[in-house]
Amino acid sequence: MEGEYIMYALVTGASAGIGLEIARYLAIKGYDLILTARREDRLQKARRQILDKFPDRNVLVIPADLSKREECMRLFEESCAGAGSENIDFVVNNAGMGVYGRFLETDLEKELTLIDLNVTSVHILSKLFLRLMVKNGHGILLNVGSCAGFTSGPTFSSYYASKNYVVRLTEAIHEELRQAKSPVKVCCLCPGPVDTAFNDNSGVAVSGKQITAKQAAREGVDGALKGKMLVIPGTKMKLVTVGSHILGEHLSTMINYHVQKKKAGE
């Protein structure tokens, strides 16, 4: 992380969970911050928490609903104006949501919002900020995917499909930049179950051990800084991911159906 520019990191979905932990860890790493999420009150609370520990950091707050394309564009423009376009060195696409239930029964509007947030916003912000980073000659993009991005998820179909998009898009961009010998790094963080409010917000119940948001955040940031293409936190989920490939698509999907069904208590 050399250079005379001021290092700013942008984190979406930064008001709680993995996003907040990533923001805190990036502050430890020396970054000034741009925090975004829908609710300004939660963002301001996160800002105060970070400044209490790191009073010398600059922490900008930009509330935005990233399920709307125009809000993604506004976030990019206001981030460049507030931090200086040459100073944005780390971008984390973390904002996301889930919709649980059988495909024929889930609400279409919620699913379209999911696609806009989980897929379209990641695509827009990745393209805009990567073009800027390549032009500047430095930068890191960390997209938060999921182990769900390596398989299909009956009863959680739209979420799994959206994370497949994030994983495959990130892998492709990583290789394009590597082949171009670009100094810009691109990484996808793919955690399994994490102890956050995500499951409650998605209407599911998760049993069994979950990793902490802090662990997911730190492994993701460290992996991105090292130039890794993929980061899967925790030994268990690494084994599960490998196992699903060995089992094959059909058998893996059958198993996932029964695993996901249990989340509704069925």
N, C-alpha and C positions, 0 to 999 in steps of 0.2 A: 504494500500500500504506500508507494512512493509518489512524490509529486508535491507541488506547492499549492494545489487547489484544496479548498475546504471539502472534506468528505461528508456528503449527505447520503443518508439511506432513507428510502421511501418504503413504508410498510402498509399494505392494505389489510383491512380487518384487524387493525392494531389496538382495538379497545379492550380485547379480552383474549384468553386462550393462547394458542400458539403464536398469534400475531403479536400480542403484548409481550410475550416472553422473547420473541425474536427482537423486538424493539429494545427491550432491556439489555439483551446480550450485545446488540450492535452498539449501544451506548457504552458498554464496558470496553468494546473493541475500539472506541475512539470516534465513532461516527456521530455527527449531528443528525437530527431526525426530522422526517416528514411523516406524520401519522394521519391515516385516513380510515374512516368507517362511517356508518350512517349517522350515529348519534353523537352530537357534539359534546353533550355532558359527560359521556363516558370517555371520549377522547381527551377532554380537559382534565379529567381525573387521572388518566394514564400519564398525561403530560406532567402533572404535578408530582406524581410518584417518581417519575424518572428524574425530574429536576431536583427533587429532594436528595437524591443520591448523587446526581451529577450536575451540580449547579452551573458548571461552565459549559454545558451543552446548549446548543440552539435546538429548540423543539418546535417545529411548525405544526399546526393543526389545520387540516383541510377536510371538513365533513363532506361526504359524497355518497350517493347511492349508485354504486358501480354496476347495478343491473340495467342502468340507462346509458346508452352509448354517449350521449352528449355530456354526461357526468364524467365519463372516462376521459374524454377530450379536455374537459375543464380541469380535471385533476392534473393532467400532463402540463397544461399551460400554466396553471397556478404554481405547480411545483417548480417549473423552470424559472418563473418570475420570482418566486420567493427565495429559492436556494441558489439560483444562478445555474443555467443549463450545463455549464462546464463542471459544476461541482457535484452533480448527482452520480454517485459511484456505486450504489447498491440499491437494487429494486427488488422487493419481495411481493409477489402476487399471492397473497394468502387468503383473501376474502372468499368465502364460499358458503354453500348451504346444501342441505339434503332434503329429499322428499321420500318418505317411506310409505310403502303399500304396493299392492298389485297394480300393474300398469293400467289395466282396464278401469281401475277404481280411483286412481289418484287424480288430483285436481290439475287440469291442464294449465291453468294460469300460473299456478305455483311452479309447475315444471318448466314453463317458458321463462319464468323469472330465474329459475335455477340455471338454465342454459345460458341466459344472458350474463349472469353473475359468474358462474363457474367456467364458462367457455369463452363467451364473447369478450368480456372485460380482460381476461388473461391474454387473449389474442391481441386486442387493441393495445394494451399497455406494454406487452412484450415488444411489439413491433415499434411503437413510438420511442420507447426508452432505449431499445437496442440500437436503433438507427442513431440516436444521440450518442450512445456510448461508443459505438464504432467510430463515429466522427471525432469524438474527443480522444479516442485511443486508450480508454480505460473504462472499467466497470464490471459489475457482476449482476446477473439476473438469477434470482431464486424463485422458481415457481413451486408452490405447495400443491403437490398432487396427493396421491394416496396409494397404498397397496391395492386398493380397489381398482386402480388404473391398470393393473396387469391381468384382469379377468372380468367376468360378467357377474352381475348381482341381482338375481331374481328377487323381487319385492323391494329392491332398492335400485331399480334399473337405470333411472335417469342420472342418479348420482354416480354410479359406477361408470356409465358411459361418458359422463362429463370428465371424470378423472382419467379415463383412457385417452381422451383428447389431450389433456394437459401433459400427460406423460409422453405420449408419442410426439407431440409438437416440440416439447422441450428437448427430447433426444435428437430430433432432426436438426433443430437450430444449433445445438451443441456441436454436432458433427460438421455442419456447414462452416461454423466459425473456426473449428479446429483445422479443417482443410484449408481455410483461408489464412491460417496462422495468425488469427486475430488475438490480441491480448485480452479481449472481452471474454468473460467466463459465463457459462450458462449451466444451471443445475436444477434438478427436480428432487424435492424432498417428498418421500413417499412413506409416511408413517402408517402403522396399523391403528388399532384403537388407542385413542389418547384421552386422558381424563380431563375433558373440557365440557362446556355446556352444549357442544355440537349435537350430541345424541339426544338430549332433552329437546332441543330446538327442532330436531328432525322427527321427533315422536317415536323414538326407539329406546329400548332398554338394553344395556350391554352388561353381560356377566363376564367374570374372569378378570385377569390382571390386565391393566392398561398402563402404558408408560405415561410419564408426566409431560405436560406441555413444555416444561423447561428442558427435559432431555431431548424432545423432538426439535426444539428450537436450536439448541446448542449443536447438536449433531448436524442439522441442516446448514447452519451458518458456517461451521467449521469445514464441512464438506464442500460447500460452494467456494470458500476461500482457497481450498486446495485444488480447485478445478475439476472436481468430480462431476460426472454426468448425472448419476443417481445416488441418492442417500436413502437407505432403508434403516431407520433406527431400531435397535434391539435385535438380538440374535434370533428370537422366536419368529419374528415376522420375516426375516431373511430366509429362514427355513421354510416357512409357509409359502412364500413366493416361489421358491425353487420347487417345492412340492407340487404346486398347482400346475407348473409347466410340465413336470414329469407325468402327472395324471392325465393331461390332455384337456382340451376345451370342454368336451361334453361331460366327462366325469366331474371335472372341477366345478362346472355350472350346477350340476345336480347337488353336489355337496354344499355349495354356496346357498342354494335355495333353502336347505334345511337349517343351515346356520343362521341365515337372515330371518327365517320364520320365527325362530326362538326370540328374536328381539321384540316381537309383538306379544310374546307370552303364549304362542300357539303350541 
